[in-house]
Amino acid sequence: MFALVDANSFYCSAEQVFRPEWCGKPMVVLSNNDGCIVAANKQAIALGIQKFKPFFEVKAFCQQAGIIACS
């Protein structure tokens, strides 16, 4: 048996399971030591956030745009 899973923003979805108030809000999940963005949901991507970009480059924009960042 094979399964095809679309895990494009899996880490964001996993965080939203435990924090349902974050559903529908833009969010990103960061790598170890908050180095880079490893997952971004559709709302964050629509705002121009790119995955695998160093977080320090977009930190100010995320705070200004209200994007939730999980470590």
Backbone as CSV, one residue per row, in Angstrom:
resi,resn,N_x,N_y,N_z,CA_x,CA_y,CA_z,C_x,C_y,C_z
1,MET,0.838,-1.169,0.000,0.000,0.000,0.000,0.886,1.236,0.000
2,PHE,0.509,2.213,-0.789,1.223,3.475,-0.862,0.271,4.601,-0.490
3,ALA,0.842,5.641,0.048,0.047,6.817,0.392,0.778,8.060,-0.089
4,LEU,0.038,8.962,-0.630,0.597,10.241,-1.047,0.070,11.301,-0.091
5,VAL,0.988,11.968,0.589,0.611,12.952,1.603,1.156,14.312,1.193
6,ASP,0.288,15.317,1.175,0.714,16.680,0.910,1.050,17.321,2.248
7,ALA,2.323,17.379,2.563,2.762,17.920,3.849,3.445,19.269,3.661
8,ASN,2.873,20.098,2.805,3.475,21.379,2.467,3.637,22.274,3.692
9,SER,2.638,22.376,4.506,2.733,23.207,5.711,2.386,22.380,6.938
10,PHE,2.937,21.185,7.000,2.596,20.235,8.050,2.879,20.781,9.439
11,TYR,4.049,21.374,9.641,4.398,21.860,10.976,3.449,22.954,11.437
12,CYS,3.016,23.793,10.511,2.036,24.835,10.865,0.711,24.198,11.263
13,SER,0.282,23.204,10.510,-0.971,22.514,10.831,-0.881,21.818,12.179
14,ALA,0.270,21.236,12.469,0.446,20.552,13.750,0.365,21.540,14.914
15,GLU,0.941,22.716,14.767,0.853,23.737,15.818,-0.587,24.208,16.005
16,GLN,-1.339,24.321,14.914,-2.711,24.795,14.994,-3.646,23.786,15.644
17,VAL,-3.271,22.518,15.660,-4.081,21.514,16.355,-4.114,21.820,17.852
18,PHE,-2.978,22.240,18.390,-2.887,22.513,19.822,-3.270,23.957,20.174
19,ARG,-3.313,24.820,19.177,-3.714,26.226,19.391,-4.749,26.607,18.338
20,PRO,-5.985,26.158,18.505,-7.017,26.402,17.486,-7.307,27.877,17.231
21,GLU,-6.962,28.750,18.151,-7.178,30.177,17.926,-6.261,30.725,16.825
22,TRP,-5.244,29.977,16.441,-4.335,30.386,15.370,-4.825,29.970,13.989
23,CYS,-5.887,29.189,13.895,-6.389,28.737,12.593,-6.811,29.934,11.754
24,GLY,-6.360,29.950,10.508,-6.694,31.036,9.598,-5.780,32.243,9.700
25,LYS,-4.819,32.215,10.627,-3.882,33.323,10.785,-2.545,32.950,10.146
26,PRO,-1.815,33.932,9.626,-0.517,33.610,9.020,0.481,33.170,10.077
27,MET,1.207,32.098,9.768,2.204,31.618,10.715,3.336,30.907,10.012
28,VAL,4.485,30.897,10.667,5.662,30.186,10.192,6.228,29.365,11.340
29,VAL,6.942,28.307,10.981,7.645,27.491,11.966,9.127,27.586,11.630
30,LEU,9.935,27.806,12.654,11.362,28.046,12.470,12.190,26.828,12.827
31,SER,13.393,26.766,12.275,14.311,25.664,12.545,14.955,25.837,13.919
32,ASN,15.889,24.962,14.227,16.609,25.055,15.500,17.252,26.426,15.640
33,ASN,17.214,26.956,16.823,17.774,28.273,17.136,17.182,29.379,16.273
34,ASP,15.979,29.165,15.773,15.264,30.163,14.964,16.089,30.638,13.767
35,GLY,16.798,29.715,13.142,17.671,30.062,12.023,16.945,30.407,10.744
36,CYS,16.053,29.521,10.305,15.356,29.787,9.049,13.930,29.251,9.119
37,ILE,13.138,29.653,8.152,11.734,29.249,8.096,11.652,27.881,7.430
38,VAL,11.113,26.901,8.134,10.994,25.558,7.566,9.576,25.247,7.099
39,ALA,8.604,26.007,7.571,7.218,25.812,7.144,6.481,27.140,7.226
40,ALA,5.621,27.355,6.242,4.784,28.551,6.226,3.417,28.150,5.697
41,ASN,2.364,28.625,6.337,1.029,28.265,5.857,0.632,29.165,4.688
42,LYS,-0.529,28.887,4.114,-0.969,29.615,2.916,-1.111,31.108,3.170
43,GLN,-1.563,31.480,4.344,-1.757,32.894,4.661,-0.416,33.637,4.698
44,ALA,0.609,33.005,5.254,1.934,33.633,5.311,2.565,33.707,3.923
45,ILE,2.384,32.678,3.125,2.920,32.679,1.764,2.251,33.773,0.939
46,ALA,0.949,33.980,1.151,0.229,35.042,0.430,0.771,36.427,0.776
47,LEU,1.353,36.570,1.967,1.951,37.851,2.371,3.373,38.017,1.838
48,GLY,3.910,36.981,1.187,5.239,37.077,0.583,6.336,36.363,1.331
49,ILE,6.002,35.600,2.345,7.015,34.859,3.104,7.483,33.664,2.274
50,GLN,8.792,33.468,2.208,9.364,32.341,1.484,9.940,31.337,2.470
51,LYS,9.717,30.060,2.173,10.298,29.023,3.023,11.806,28.954,2.805
52,PHE,12.504,28.500,3.832,13.954,28.304,3.847,14.731,29.617,3.744
53,LYS,14.086,30.702,4.076,14.742,32.006,4.121,15.197,32.249,5.560
54,PRO,16.364,32.837,5.769,16.800,33.138,7.137,15.793,34.040,7.838
55,PHE,15.450,33.682,9.067,14.407,34.406,9.775,14.814,35.836,10.098
56,PHE,16.101,36.083,10.352,16.504,37.438,10.717,16.217,38.427,9.590
57,GLU,16.146,37.947,8.353,15.863,38.841,7.225,14.403,39.286,7.173
58,VAL,13.507,38.486,7.727,12.076,38.797,7.640,11.426,38.988,9.007
59,LYS,12.208,38.995,10.062,11.656,39.091,11.419,10.852,40.373,11.616
60,ALA,11.392,41.494,11.184,10.689,42.766,11.360,9.385,42.773,10.571
61,PHE,9.405,42.240,9.355,8.188,42.180,8.551,7.150,41.286,9.211
62,CYS,7.585,40.157,9.762,6.650,39.241,10.424,5.982,39.909,11.616
63,GLN,6.743,40.637,12.395,6.169,41.332,13.540,5.199,42.412,13.093
64,GLN,5.546,43.133,12.040,4.701,44.204,11.530,3.400,43.645,10.934
65,ALA,3.486,42.511,10.226,2.333,41.927,9.557,1.502,41.032,10.472
66,GLY,1.973,40.784,11.690,1.238,39.942,12.626,1.361,38.469,12.333
67,ILE,2.457,38.072,11.723,2.691,36.655,11.421,3.205,35.966,12.682
68,ILE,2.583,34.872,13.028,2.958,34.105,14.214,4.176,33.262,13.874
69,ALA,5.225,33.333,14.693,6.438,32.545,14.477,6.612,31.577,15.626
70,CYS,6.663,30.296,15.303,6.861,29.254,16.317,8.273,28.723,16.209
71,SER,8.904,28.553,17.338,10.271,28.068,17.367,10.301,26.557,17.326
